[in-house]
């Protein structure tokens, strides 16, 4: 069986019947959408999704910093800009 990353689940047919009810019942938590008892998608609250995107952006930025850590530096004088 596939690993599920949430405690709440809903079948695709239940989600189709009343998506608003599923979202309301989730009460701000993520829900895995099952198709034939296999995970097909995750229904994630907006705030959670935005936080995940921000973390990914931070991770990518940290990787860029690490990759450039040994590059030659250039002095910049703000008055010259």
C-alpha positions as CSV (number, residue, x, y, z in Angstrom):
1,X,0.0,0.0,0.0
2,X,1.1,3.5,-0.8
3,X,2.2,5.8,2.1
4,X,-0.4,8.5,2.9
5,X,0.7,11.8,4.2
6,X,-2.5,12.7,6.0
7,X,-5.1,11.0,8.2
8,X,-8.1,12.1,6.2
9,X,-9.2,10.5,2.9
10,X,-12.0,10.8,0.5
11,X,-12.9,8.8,-2.6
12,X,-12.9,10.6,-6.0
13,X,-16.7,9.8,-6.3
14,X,-17.4,11.4,-2.9
15,X,-15.4,14.4,-3.9
16,X,-17.3,14.8,-7.1
17,X,-20.6,14.6,-5.3
18,X,-20.0,17.5,-2.9
19,X,-16.5,19.1,-3.0
20,X,-17.6,22.0,-0.8
21,X,-18.6,19.5,2.0
22,X,-15.3,17.7,1.7
23,X,-13.4,21.0,2.1
24,X,-15.6,22.1,5.0
25,X,-15.2,18.7,6.8
26,X,-11.5,18.8,6.3
27,X,-11.4,21.8,8.7
28,X,-8.2,23.2,7.3
29,X,-6.3,19.9,7.1
30,X,-5.1,18.1,4.0
31,X,-7.1,15.2,2.5
32,X,-5.9,12.5,0.2
33,X,-8.2,11.8,-2.7
34,X,-8.4,8.0,-3.5
35,X,-9.1,6.5,-6.8
36,X,-9.6,2.7,-6.5
37,X,-8.1,2.9,-2.9
38,X,-4.9,4.4,-4.3
39,X,-3.8,8.0,-3.7
40,X,-4.7,10.1,-6.8
41,X,-4.2,13.6,-5.4
42,X,-4.0,15.7,-2.2
43,X,-6.5,18.4,-1.4
44,X,-4.4,21.0,0.5
45,X,-5.6,24.2,2.1
46,X,-4.4,27.4,0.5
47,X,-2.3,28.5,3.4
48,X,-0.6,25.1,3.5
49,X,0.1,25.2,-0.2
50,X,1.5,28.7,0.0
51,X,3.8,27.7,2.9
52,X,5.0,24.7,0.9
53,X,5.8,26.9,-2.1
54,X,7.6,29.4,0.1
55,X,9.7,26.6,1.7
56,X,10.6,25.2,-1.8
57,X,11.7,28.7,-2.9
58,X,13.8,29.1,0.2
59,X,15.4,25.7,-0.4
60,X,16.2,26.6,-4.0
61,X,17.7,29.9,-2.9
62,X,19.8,28.1,-0.3
63,X,21.1,25.7,-2.9
64,X,22.1,28.7,-5.1
65,X,23.9,30.3,-2.3
66,X,25.8,27.0,-1.6
67,X,26.7,26.6,-5.2
68,X,28.1,30.1,-5.4
69,X,29.8,30.1,-2.1
70,X,33.3,29.5,-3.6
71,X,32.9,32.0,-6.5
72,X,35.1,35.0,-6.8
73,X,33.6,38.0,-5.1
74,X,33.2,41.5,-6.5
75,X,33.4,44.7,-4.4
76,X,30.4,46.9,-4.9
77,X,30.4,50.5,-3.8
78,X,26.9,51.8,-3.3
79,X,27.9,55.4,-4.0
80,X,29.0,54.3,-7.5
81,X,25.6,52.9,-8.4
